[in-house]
Amino acid sequence: MPSPSLASLSDYIDQLLEAICVVDANGHFLYLSSGCERIFGYQSSEMIGRSMIELVHPDDRERTLLAASEIMSGDEKIDFENRYIRKDGQIAHIQWSARWSEDHNVRVAVARDITKHKQLLEQLQHIAFYDPLTQLPNRALFEDRLQQSLARTRREQGMLALCFVDLDKFKEVNDRYGHAAGDLCLKKVAELLLYSVRETDTVARLGGDEFVIVMDAVAEQSAVMGTLQHLLTKLQQPFLFEQHQLQLSASIGIALFPLHGQDQASLLAAADRAMYKAKHAGGHQLSMATELSHSSGKNYG
């Protein structure tokens, strides 16, 4: 019984959720099932004869060409992932399984669109690591960023600043104007913090009215103090909530690595004590840690 051709099988192949692609030794499409139109947005007639790599996302082309070379050498690829640019300009995340057919001198691949899966994963990761109100990194992501910053600063023998920012009399705003006003204040503070520091710095919300800043590659202590003093000035500028004029202030404690702490816990302890010193002195001011801190095991925030 003669072997069926690709054309005779196409009616069956087109029923599959996945797409079937056949690519020649030069990397050009020879055959595509109708599933390719669902995934890539092109009709098969628009893709046949085109170079496969032209449709791959530029950042993924090098490793895609490497994978194609390995397949042509006899390796079978299972669940290889890369990104393609659809006809409408959108990015499609694709999972491939492919093998080389020595008899026909072609690469045969099955493609599955996993874009929705990737998007859902990104959403879950955002929920896990970002504060839903301010969209700032939460405690878990902050601790990871701080650990990375400390490791980098140790290698470079540089200086890092950890700053605790705690709003003054925030409870009074909530009690007097309601939680909607409090939420607006927190969003406003988040915007001001991000505006006041460099893109390479980390701004996070630990919870409640407590925020934290990690400043990498600090050249001088005076630069940190200048940035934070400017932030305090910005915080005091009044803004409207409904018909009410609100004004914010904050107490900020600063600890420097390696001057005030050698690890994450000791730096957190030093910055926390400095912040409370500023608050007990009347608030709306900066306080620099004054001594080398040792970890106390306290859970801050």
Buried (B, 14 or more C-beta within 10 A) or exposed (E): EEEEEBEEEBEEBBEEEBBBBBBBEEBBBBBBBBBBBEBBBBEBEBBBEEEBBEBBBEEBBEEBBEBBEBBBEEEEBEEBEBBBBBEEEEEBBBBBBBBBEEEEEBBBBBBBBBBEEBEEEEEEEEEEBBBEEBEBBBBEBBBEBBEEBBEEBBEEEBBBBBBBBBBBEBEEBBEEBEEEBBBBBBBBBBBBBBEBBEEEBBBBBBEEBBBBBBBBBBEEBEEBBEBBEEBBEBBEEEEEBEEEEBEBBBBBBBBBBBBBBBBBBBBBBBBBBBBBBBBEEEBBBBBBBEEEBEBBEEEBB
